[in-house]
Amino acid sequence: MDGRELPRLKMGNKDADSFTMENRAKISQAVETAVELALANGLEEVEVFEVEELDVVFSLKREEFETALSGCIDYYLSVEEYERCETINKLKLKL
């Protein structure tokens, strides 16, 4: 959609919940990067990452950006990366 190389995450034989929990850091980073790109380019939808084995691309629509970023903040708070929370809060202000 936007020409950049998407992060490719491997699901293996995990269920969706296990996959999400195991890849939370990568997913949060991918969401943050994708939303930044979308806002910088006025995009209404942005691709976030690809699930390798399923050949599926996860994307976000503009109305989902705030919820997705809030999920990133929850993750970064849980691992005490407070600077990232501040960065994402600034990004949310641009929505």
N, CA, C and O of each residue as an XYZ file, in Angstrom:
380
protein
N       0.822     -1.196      0.000
C       0.000      0.000      0.000
C       0.867      1.262      0.000
O       0.597      2.190     -0.761
N       1.919      1.310      0.853
C       2.721      2.517      0.928
C       4.152      2.319      0.442
O       4.953      3.251      0.508
N       4.494      1.120     -0.048
C       5.797      0.871     -0.639
C       6.922      0.524      0.324
O       8.016      0.190     -0.130
N       6.707      0.587      1.607
C       7.772      0.252      2.556
C       7.772     -1.245      2.856
O       6.790     -1.944      2.607
N       8.874     -1.713      3.386
C       8.993     -3.126      3.761
C       8.288     -3.334      5.098
O       8.657     -2.723      6.102
N       7.287     -4.186      5.109
C       6.540     -4.454      6.341
C       7.279     -5.455      7.219
O       7.941     -6.358      6.707
N       7.173     -5.303      8.539
C       7.700     -6.341      9.419
C       6.961     -7.653      9.138
O       5.739     -7.664      8.984
N       7.710     -8.755      9.072
C       7.120    -10.080      8.840
C       7.263    -10.877     10.124
O       8.374    -11.175     10.562
N       6.139    -11.218     10.720
C       6.142    -11.972     11.966
C       5.761    -13.418     11.694
O       4.877    -13.705     10.886
N       6.444    -14.322     12.384
C       6.173    -15.752     12.212
C       5.206    -16.224     13.282
O       5.402    -15.975     14.471
N       4.174    -16.899     12.845
C       3.179    -17.411     13.779
C       3.534    -18.818     14.252
O       3.234    -19.194     15.385
N       4.165    -19.579     13.390
C       4.470    -20.960     13.752
C       3.177    -21.720     13.987
O       2.200    -21.533     13.262
N       3.170    -22.574     14.997
C       1.955    -23.344     15.299
C       1.214    -22.773     16.504
O       0.454    -23.483     17.163
N       1.435    -21.484     16.794
C       0.797    -20.832     17.938
C      -0.633    -20.407     17.595
O      -0.966    -20.171     16.434
N      -1.462    -20.316     18.629
C      -2.790    -19.746     18.423
C      -2.659    -18.218     18.421
O      -1.598    -17.680     18.738
N      -3.723    -17.539     18.068
C      -3.676    -16.084     17.917
C      -3.262    -15.370     19.201
O      -2.475    -14.425     19.153
N      -3.781    -15.810     20.349
C      -3.428    -15.163     21.617
C      -1.953    -15.329     21.941
O      -1.293    -14.370     22.339
N      -1.431    -16.538     21.775
C      -0.011    -16.789     22.046
C       0.868    -15.980     21.103
O       1.872    -15.400     21.517
N       0.482    -15.948     19.840
C       1.221    -15.170     18.845
C       1.287    -13.700     19.251
O       2.351    -13.082     19.219
N       0.140    -13.151     19.630
C       0.075    -11.742     20.004
C       0.925    -11.453     21.232
O       1.679    -10.480     21.247
N       0.815    -12.282     22.256
C       1.587    -12.070     23.486
C       3.089    -12.196     23.224
O       3.882    -11.413     23.748
N       3.466    -13.161     22.431
C       4.878    -13.396     22.151
C       5.491    -12.289     21.299
O       6.694    -12.036     21.378
N       4.677    -11.636     20.496
C       5.176    -10.605     19.580
C       4.745     -9.195     19.958
O       4.772     -8.290     19.123
N       4.354     -9.008     21.197
C       3.812     -7.705     21.605
C       4.763     -6.547     21.353
O       4.341     -5.481     20.905
N       6.035     -6.748     21.636
C       7.019     -5.672     21.418
C       7.107     -5.315     19.936
O       7.087     -4.139     19.576
N       7.204     -6.329     19.080
C       7.307     -6.091     17.641
C       6.031     -5.471     17.085
O       6.083     -4.583     16.234
N       4.894     -5.940     17.564
C       3.613     -5.397     17.095
C       3.466     -3.943     17.527
O       3.034     -3.102     16.738
N       3.821     -3.644     18.766
C       3.721     -2.258     19.257
C       4.607     -1.328     18.452
O       4.186     -0.232     18.084
N       5.836     -1.757     18.173
C       6.738     -0.943     17.357
C       6.180     -0.753     15.954
O       6.236      0.345     15.399
N       5.642     -1.824     15.385
C       5.084     -1.736     14.034
C       3.880     -0.798     13.978
O       3.725     -0.043     13.019
N       3.032     -0.843     15.001
C       1.864      0.048     15.056
C       2.321      1.496     15.144
O       1.827      2.357     14.416
N       3.260      1.757     16.031
C       3.764      3.120     16.211
C       4.340      3.656     14.890
O       4.021      4.773     14.483
N       5.171      2.874     14.237
C       5.789      3.281     12.973
C       4.738      3.510     11.890
O       4.799      4.495     11.153
N       3.778      2.598     11.801
C       2.744      2.700     10.776
C       1.865      3.936     10.972
O       1.535      4.622     10.004
N       1.488      4.219     12.210
C       0.643      5.388     12.469
C       1.418      6.673     12.173
O       0.862      7.623     11.624
N       2.700      6.700     12.537
C       3.527      7.871     12.208
C       3.530      8.104     10.700
O       3.356      9.231     10.238
N       3.728      7.039      9.943
C       3.744      7.122      8.486
C       2.394      7.610      7.951
O       2.339      8.472      7.075
N       1.324      7.056      8.483
C      -0.019      7.434      8.027
C      -0.283      8.915      8.281
O      -0.810      9.614      7.416
N       0.082      9.386      9.460
C      -0.163     10.793      9.785
C       0.699     11.716      8.936
O       0.238     12.766      8.489
N       1.939     11.328      8.715
C       2.848     12.152      7.913
C       2.391     12.254      6.460
O       2.677     13.237      5.777
N       1.676     11.224      5.995
C       1.277     11.180      4.584
C      -0.220     11.313      4.354
O      -0.694     11.146      3.230
N      -0.962     11.612      5.406
C      -2.405     11.809      5.269
C      -3.159     10.570      4.827
O      -4.155     10.672      4.111
N      -2.695      9.394      5.248
C      -3.326      8.139      4.844
C      -4.524      7.818      5.728
O      -4.507      8.070      6.933
N      -5.552      7.266      5.120
C      -6.738      6.837      5.867
C      -6.617      5.398      6.354
O      -7.359      4.969      7.238
N      -5.676      4.654      5.771
C      -5.430      3.277      6.168
C      -3.949      2.989      5.951
O      -3.338      3.502      5.014
N      -3.380      2.165      6.827
C      -1.960      1.861      6.713
C      -1.713      0.395      7.064
O      -2.310     -0.137      8.000
N      -0.832     -0.246      6.309
C      -0.425     -1.611      6.614
C       0.557     -1.582      7.776
O       1.410     -0.698      7.858
N       0.429     -2.565      8.686
C       1.235     -2.556      9.900
C       2.281     -3.671      9.894
O       3.471     -3.405     10.058
N       1.842     -4.917      9.705
C       2.778     -6.039      9.640
C       2.142     -7.187      8.890
O       0.937     -7.201      8.640
N       2.977     -8.151      8.536
C       2.517     -9.333      7.813
C       2.724    -10.562      8.683
O       3.740    -10.684      9.366
N       1.755    -11.474      8.656
C       1.901    -12.763      9.324
C       2.361    -13.734      8.248
O       1.622    -14.071      7.323
N       3.602    -14.171      8.398
C       4.286    -14.904      7.342
C       3.549    -16.144      6.850
O       3.254    -16.250      5.659
N       3.255    -17.060      7.720
C       2.665    -18.334      7.294
C       1.257    -18.188      6.725
O       0.829    -19.014      5.919
N       0.557    -17.179      7.122
C      -0.821    -16.997      6.680
C      -0.927    -16.100      5.456
O      -1.994    -15.982      4.854
N       0.181    -15.472      5.092
C       0.183    -14.517      3.985
C      -0.932    -13.487      4.181
O      -1.698    -13.183      3.266
N      -0.992    -12.962      5.410
C      -2.005    -11.983      5.796
C      -1.295    -10.698      6.219
O      -0.290    -10.734      6.928
N      -1.829     -9.579      5.779
C      -1.296     -8.282      6.175
C      -2.290     -7.623      7.124
O      -3.463     -7.451      6.793
N      -1.806     -7.258      8.303
C      -2.627     -6.561      9.285
C      -2.534     -5.070      8.981
O      -1.437     -4.529      8.846
N      -3.672     -4.413      8.872
C      -3.685     -2.974      8.608
C      -4.616     -2.276      9.585
O      -5.451     -2.904     10.235
N      -4.454     -0.973      9.673
C      -5.293     -0.152     10.550
C      -5.943      0.957      9.739
O      -5.315      1.560      8.869
N      -7.201      1.214     10.034
C      -7.896      2.361      9.470
C      -7.726      3.527     10.438
O      -7.487      3.334     11.630
N      -7.850      4.712      9.917
C      -7.627      5.919     10.714
C      -8.436      5.915     12.021
O      -7.934      6.329     13.066
N      -9.681      5.449     11.955
C     -10.505      5.451     13.167
C     -10.008      4.448     14.214
O     -10.462      4.482     15.357
N      -9.101      3.573     13.847
C      -8.532      2.590     14.781
C      -7.194      3.023     15.376
O      -6.683      2.375     16.290
N      -6.624      4.114     14.865
C      -5.297      4.538     15.311
C      -5.237      4.772     16.819
O      -4.316      4.299     17.485
N      -6.204      5.493     17.352
C      -6.162      5.841     18.776
C      -6.205      4.591     19.658
O      -5.438      4.481     20.614
N      -7.083      3.665     19.346
C      -7.186      2.428     20.120
C      -5.900      1.625     20.024
O      -5.420      1.093     21.025
N      -5.340      1.535     18.825
C      -4.095      0.784     18.631
C      -2.944      1.424     19.409
O      -2.148      0.725     20.035
N      -2.862      2.740     19.369
C      -1.801      3.428     20.116
C      -1.985      3.264     21.620
O      -1.003      3.151     22.353
N      -3.218      3.250     22.082
C      -3.473      3.017     23.511
C      -2.984      1.628     23.916
O      -2.449      1.455     25.010
N      -3.164      0.644     23.043
C      -2.649     -0.693     23.304
C      -1.133     -0.700     23.396
O      -0.557     -1.420     24.212
N      -0.490      0.100     22.559
C       0.971      0.224     22.621
C       1.400      0.828     23.961
O       2.354      0.365     24.584
N       0.693      1.851     24.385
C       1.018      2.482     25.672
C       0.873      1.467     26.803
O       1.728      1.397     27.686
N      -0.200      0.683     26.780
C      -0.384     -0.348     27.808
C       0.814     -1.294     27.844
O       1.313     -1.640     28.915
N       1.269     -1.708     26.658
C       2.420     -2.601     26.603
C       3.663     -1.914     27.172
O       4.344     -2.477     28.029
N       3.958     -0.712     26.703
C       5.176     -0.026     27.152
C       5.137      0.296     28.641
O       6.181      0.302     29.294
N       3.963      0.561     29.188
C       3.856      0.739     30.643
C       4.193     -0.565     31.366
O       4.851     -0.546     32.406
N       3.747     -1.688     30.823
C       3.975     -2.982     31.477
C       5.451     -3.366     31.506
O       5.880     -4.128     32.373
N       6.226     -2.841     30.562
C       7.666     -3.140     30.549
C       8.479     -1.913     30.974
O       9.696     -1.869     30.792
N       7.796     -0.927     31.537
C       8.397      0.271     32.116
C       9.237      1.073     31.128
O      10.289      1.603     31.484
N       8.769      1.160     29.891
C       9.427      1.995     28.885
C       8.637      3.297     28.771
O       7.910      3.529     27.805
N       8.806      4.132     29.787
C       7.988      5.334     29.914
C       8.264      6.368     28.827
O       7.373      7.135     28.463
N       9.494      6.398     28.304
C       9.809      7.349     27.236
C       8.986      7.041     25.989
O       8.529      7.950     25.295
N       8.804      5.762     25.714
C       7.997      5.366     24.554
C       6.547      5.801     24.748
O       5.889      6.228     23.799
N       6.054      5.692     25.981
C       4.685      6.132     26.273
C       4.533      7.615     25.960
O       3.529      8.041     25.389
N       5.530      8.388     26.337
C       5.484      9.829     26.082
C       5.474     10.107     24.573
O       4.724     10.958     24.093
N       6.307      9.387     23.845
C       6.357      9.542     22.391
C       5.004      9.214     21.763
O       4.527      9.937     20.888
N       4.400      8.137     22.207
C       3.116      7.727     21.638
C       2.009      8.697     22.033
O       1.118      8.979     21.231
N       2.057      9.203     23.246
C       1.060     10.209     23.645
C       1.154     11.444     22.758
O       0.131     12.032     22.407
N       2.370     11.843     22.392
C       2.537     12.986     21.483
C       1.956     12.650     20.115
O       1.361     13.506     19.462
N       2.128     11.415     19.687
C       1.574     10.979     18.418
C       0.038     11.009     18.465
O      -0.612     11.400     17.496
N      -0.526     10.594     19.598
C      -1.990     10.610     19.748
C      -2.547     12.028     19.658
O      -3.672     12.225     19.198
N      -1.774     13.004     20.091
C      -2.235     14.392     20.022
C      -2.396     14.877     18.577
O      -3.129     15.830     18.312
N      -1.704     14.211     17.649
C      -1.782     14.585     16.229
C      -2.993     13.990     15.525
O      -3.282     14.328     14.377
N      -3.701     13.097     16.221
C      -4.856     12.437     15.596
C      -6.019     13.398     15.429
O      -7.071     13.011     14.920
